[in-house]
Amino acid sequence: MIPTGQMLTKSYSVNADGSLSYLTPAQLGRHELYEMIPFTAVFGMQQKERNISKAFANYAADLDTIEADQLAYSQTNQHLSAAELDSRKSHASLLLLEQLELDSVVITTPLIIGLFMAGVSQFLVGYNTSVMNSPSSVVFEGHTTVEWSLAVAVFAVGGPFGAVAAGSVVDTHGRRAGMAIVTYLFLFGGLLQTFAKNMLCITVARFIIGFASGFSSVLVPIYLGELAPPTLRGTLGTLTQFALVIGIFVSDLLAFPFATEHRWRILFSVTVLASIVQLLCFPFLIESPRWLLGRDRSSTKARYIIKKLRGLRYENEIEIEVNHFISASHAQACDNNDDHTSSGVALAAMLMDKQIRRLLICSLFLQIAQQLSGINAVFYYSTMFFEGLIDSPLLGTTIVGGVNVAATYVALLLMENSNRRTLILWSAGGMLFSSVALVLCLLGFFSKMASLFFVVTFVSFFEIGLGPIPWLIVAEMFEAKPFSNPVSISCQVNWACNFIVGLIFPYLHEHLGAFSFVPFAVVLLITIIFVIMWLPETKGTTPEELRDDIVRSLSTMLAMSGDSTNAGDHSSSVGNPIDVEWRRAMDDLRRQEEEDMQRGTYSKSSLFFLPQMVFTCDTFSPSLLYIKCE
C-alpha cells in the first residue's frame, strides 16, 4: 500500500523505461509544452507557446477549484461562493503560469554560446545574400551579365544541396559536428572569395557559401530548438531571424567604404573574420542533449549537458528533464519514418495523405510565392536597379536594408495579434501595389525618386507577411509529429525558387526594362486569389481546443502509467497506486452522489466538462496537486 501522503502530493506519469514517475503540476505542464511544441526555433512562435501555457494553467486551476468546492461542501455542507471560486481559480492559474514561464527568464552560459554561434551563422547567411549587390561594377570590371548573374544566383544553387545534406549529416554525426561543418564551409568559401583570381573563383566560392547557408538554415532552428526550453524556442527563432536581416543591412553599410575597385576584397573578408570568431568559440559549444538521448537513453554526457544547460542541481530534476526530452521525442517521431527516406518519397507520402495534402500544398505554395514575389531581386540587384533612377544607388540600397530590419520588428508585433491570412493578404496586396507603382515610376508617370519609396514599401509589406509567415505557418498547420518533413521540403522549394529569381532578374531588367516587376505582380495577384480561396487560418488554437488536446494527452499518459505498472504485475493490481486511487476516487464519488441524492441536491453539472480527470488538494500548491484517472 502506498502511503497516503505520497499519493496526495504528486501526479503520475511514465518514465522512459516504463517505470512510474511523479510530477508536480508545473512539471506536468512543462511535459505538455515539450510534447506540443516542435523542437525547432521558429520566428513568431511565442504566441503559440503562451497559449499552451495559459491553457494548461487554466485547465489545472479549473480542476483545483472544482475539488476545493467539493471539499468545502463535504466539510461544511456549503459550496464556495462565486467570488471565492473566482479568487481561487485566478490565484491558482497565475501561480502555475508563472512557474511554467520561468524557463523563459533562466538563461545559462551554454545556451548563450549556442545562440551566439547560431546567430553568427544566420548573420553570414544574410550578409552573403546581399554582399554581391553593391560591388557589381568594381569586381573584375568587364565581366558579362551572364558571369555576374550566375555568380549571384549560384548562391541559391548551393542552398538546397546544403539543406538536403544537413538532415542526414546532423542526424548521423550530431548537431555540434554540423555547426563545425557550417563554420569551416563559411571559412573556406570566404577565403576563396576574398582571394579570388577571376569570376570563376567567385562563382565557386558563392556555391560553397550557398551550400553553407542552406545547411545553416536547416541546422540552426533544430539546434536551438533542442537546446532551448519550449517557452524560449520562439524567442530564439526570432533572434536568429533578426541576425539574418541585420547581416543584410551590415553588408549594405560596409559597401560605403569598401565597395571600391581596390577594397572590395575587404567586403568579402567579413565572412572569414566571422568564421574565425566562431572557431574560437567552438570549444565551448555543447552537443544537443536530445540527439545524445536519441542514441543512448542512459547517456551520462546528455545528463551532464542538461544539468549545465538548465542550471539544475539535483539528480531527480535532471531525470525529470531527461524524461521530458525522451517522451517528447517519442511523441513527435513520425510513424514509419526512416531517417534515410528521400524528400521525394516523403513528399509523395504526404500528398497521398488526405489529412495533410491541402496543408502541404498551402505550405509549398507560400514558399514559392515568397521567392517569386521578387524580394531577392531587390536584395541581389537593388543597386543595379537604382542606377539612373536616384543619385546614390548605394544609399538607396542601404535605406532598403535598414527598413528591412525595422519591418521585421513590426512584423513580430503584428503577428502577436493578427490573423495569418489577413497579414498575407495585406502583404501581397501592398507588394502588388508597390510593383505597379514601380512600373509607373519607370514609365515616367511619377518622379523617379518615388521609385525608392515604392521599393521601400515593397520590402516593408514583404516583411509583415510573405517574409516570416510561410515558415511560421508550417509550424502552425502541422502538429509536432509530422513537422520535420514539411519543413525540409519547404526549405528545398524555397531555395530552388530563390535561384530562379537570382538568375533571371538581370535578363528581366535588360529586356523588359520598365516592366521588369510585372512578372512579380502577376505572382502576387495569384497569391492573393490563392489565399482567399484555399489558405486556412492558423493563428492560435482556441483555448477550448488546447484544453481538449491537454486532456487527451494527460489521459493517455495516465492510462500508459496504469498499463506499464500492470505489466510488471499481472497477478494483482492491489499494489498499483493508480488502481488504488482509481477505486478510492470512484468510491468517494459514488458515496458523495448517493448522499446528494438522499438530500435531493444531486447534479451532474459540476464535472460535466471534464469526465476523465479529477484533482484532489487541500490548498492550491504546485506540489500538492494530484491527478487521478477516472
Secondary structure, DSSP 8 states (H G I E B T S, - for coil): ---HHHHTT-EEEE-TTS-EEEE-HHHHHHHHHHHHS-SS--TTTHHHHHHHHHHHHHHHHHHHHHHHHHHHHHHHS----HHHHHHHHHHHHHHHHHHHGGGGG---HHHHHHHHHHHHHHHHHHHHHHTTTGGGGTSSTT--HHHHHHHHHHHHHHHHHHHHHHHHHHHHH-HHHHHHHHHHHHHHHHHHHHT-SSHHHHHHHHHHHHHHHHHHHHHHHHHHHHHS-GGGHHHHHHHHHHHHHHHHHHHHHHHHHH-STTTHHHHHHHHHHHHHHHHHHGGG----HHHHHHH-TT-HHHHHHHHHHHT--SHHHHHHHHHHHHHHHHHHS-TT--TT--HHHHHHHHHH-HHHHHHHHHHHHHHHHHHHTTHHHHHHHHHHHHBTTBS-HHHHHHHHHHHHHHHHHHHHHHHHHS-HHHHHHHHHHHHHHHHHHHHHHHTTSS-TTHHHHHHHHHHHHHHHTTTTHHHHHHHHHS-STT-HHHHHHHHHHHHHHHHHHHHHHHHHHHHHGGGTTHHHHHHHHHHHHHHHHT----S---HHHHHHHHHHHHHHHHHHHHHHHHHH-SS-STT-HHHHHHHHHHHHHHHHHHHHHHHT---SGGGTT-SSEEE--SS--TTT--EEE-
